[in-house]
């Protein structure tokens, strides 16, 4: 289970006083109104992970502009300071996230889960999640690098147990043939 969640990405600056344009990666952008602090992660150009930087900021103000969030962070008071944050990802601790109902999980909690059939046969691990208009589709990496797509529907997904590390499915006819 994830211990932290990405809630947005800084795409640009807004104005001259350090405001940031954020593309939200959360289902409900209004959630930004409740956040008091954020961690910014920026990957440096290059291949080395140790070049990644992380800083924590307090949230001063939040406004909305169409599908974007306009964010003002403490200590960022000039466009020059804000410009340096472009491309950063915004992260929060799971404890600061929206409370979920029992049996609900964040999409990221599914990444890496083993996918089992009703009979207990392991098909592979969830590599990514595709968002379609109707539902989510789990992309499962099988042995040999093959991909299996599992729709997140009641007639296919029988049991979701991220805390135990698996997803149990009913293998629909022809699904392995795709």
VENSULLIN-V770243 format. One record per pair of residues at least 12 apart in sequence whose ideal C-beta (glycine too) atoms are under 6 Angstrom apart, sorted by sequence separation. I is the first residue (numbers start at 1). J is the second residue. D is the distance in whole Angstrom. If there is no record, write none. Layout:
i=<I/I>
j=<J/J>
d=<D/D>
This chain:
i=<10/11/60/126/127/137/138/157/158/41/112/113/156/8/9/60/126/127/137/156/39/40/111/8/57/58/110/124/125/135/136/156/8/39/57/123/124/135/124/135/6/7/38/150/37/107/36/35/115/33/32/32/29/24/42/21/22/40/41/22/116/19/20/114/38/39/113/114/115/116/118/19/109/113/113/117/14/105/18/18/18/20/16/18/18/13/13/13/10/10/10/9/8/6/7/6/7/4/5/4/3/5/2/2/1/1>
j=<22/23/72/138/139/149/150/169/170/54/125/126/169/22/23/74/140/141/151/170/54/55/126/24/73/74/126/140/141/151/152/172/25/56/74/140/141/152/142/153/25/26/57/169/58/129/59/59/140/62/62/69/69/69/88/68/69/88/89/71/166/70/71/165/90/91/165/166/167/168/170/72/162/166/167/171/70/162/76/77/78/82/79/81/82/79/82/83/85/86/88/89/90/89/90/91/92/91/92/93/94/97/108/109/109/162>
d=<6/5/4/5/5/5/4/6/6/5/6/5/6/4/5/5/6/4/5/6/6/5/6/5/4/4/5/4/6/6/4/6/5/5/6/6/5/5/4/6/5/5/6/6/5/5/6/5/5/5/5/5/5/5/4/5/4/4/5/5/5/5/5/6/5/4/6/5/5/5/6/5/4/6/5/5/5/5/4/5/6/6/5/6/5/5/4/6/5/6/5/5/4/5/5/5/6/5/6/6/5/5/5/6/5/6>
